[in-house]
Amino acid sequence: MRAVIRSWPLSVPLFALVVLALTWGVFLPVILVIIVAAALAGAVSTAVHHAEVVAHRIGEPFGSLVLAVAVTVIEVALIVTLMVSGGPATASLARDTVFAAVMITCNGIVGIALLIGATRHRVMVFNAEGAGAALATVVTLATLSLVLPTFTTSKPGPEFSTGQLVFAAAASLALYILFVFTQTKEHRDFFLPVGVSAEEDHAPPPTAKAAWISLGMLLLSLVAVVGLAKVESPAIEAGVAAAGFPQSFVGVVIALLVLLPETFAAVRAARRDRMQTSLNLSFGSAMASIGLTIPAIAVATIWLDGPLVLGLGPTQMVLLALTFVVAILTVVPGRATRLQGGVHLALLAAFLFLAINP
């Protein structure tokens, strides 16, 4: 029994990949929908486990980058694939996915981490310099890529012209690379956890072999998470339609599934009083989602047919602006309580409610 328990981080991702291979492109009866959901939950759990092993080996803030970048790269590949196969009907898919990712990370992950962490530790302390720099980058990326297209006049509708899209893509990628360089080289101390206990400081890191194995299993787990979420999407679409929700809400549900690894990792870090790690995961995921998605979509437009709608509508822009104002007030003091967590979760609830009732 102990051997089975110790081997679950290796066996669960392989099981999830087998389920993915057997169910890809197949109509799922109810029993298979349940099995796929169980495999998806297992893949999420193992992704968090292996990400923490890698993070412990390489240390912060590099560890937070592993999960954020890995999930985002796979998410970008999924978006591009759906846009290629979906044609003009998916013109706003990139915008909807990126916007959902920003709202989920900046409100959902931050809110849950603060609420759970502050319940246990009363006040969550973090580096305002690092959190503020990350948030400033997210605000700039989101404004350049999601807000400006609504107001430009070179093309009708909330679209960029070719030159504007190239500029936004180049600026997004450059800002993301600059932030990563700042986080990992020049000002690494700004992004390190505050108040780490002596036991955690002296806990022996895993061996290089174990870290490499975990890195490989992390990537396999993430592939399984995104793939199984895609397999589950017809069942999700049927459920959304049966509930009378707009079809666009399907993208929100899939985004929630894809971001589960970061959510669990951030919550576990907050429970250990490492709120800085939670913020690194949250803002880093939002930043990577924009900084990698927009350049990838810009390249994909070479062979994509139809318009590329990036600009947000009025309701979405109000929610985005309110999210950034609240986030600034949360990170500037360098200390936060359950109240700030509750405010962020209220904004997430508003986003989800308006996605259902636009």
Buried (B, 14 or more C-beta within 10 A) or exposed (E): EEEEEEEBBBEBBBBBBEBBEEBEEEEBEEEBBEBBBBBBBBBBBBBBBBBBBBBBBBEBBBBBBBBBBBBBBBBBEBBBEBBEEEEEEBBBBBBBBBBBBBBBBBBBBBBBBBBBBBEEBEEBBBBBBBBBBBBBBBBBBBBBBBBBBBEBEEBEEBBBEEEBBBBBBEBBBEBBEEBBEBBBEEBBEBBBBBEBEEEEEEEEEBEEEBBEBBBEBBBBBBBBBBBBBBBBBEBBBEBBEEEEBEEBBBBBBBBBBBBBBBBBBBBBBBBBBBBBBBBBBBBBBBBBBBBBBBBBBBEBBEEBEEBBBBBBEEEBBEBBBBBBEBBBEBBEEBBBBBEBBBBBBEBBEBBBEEBBEE
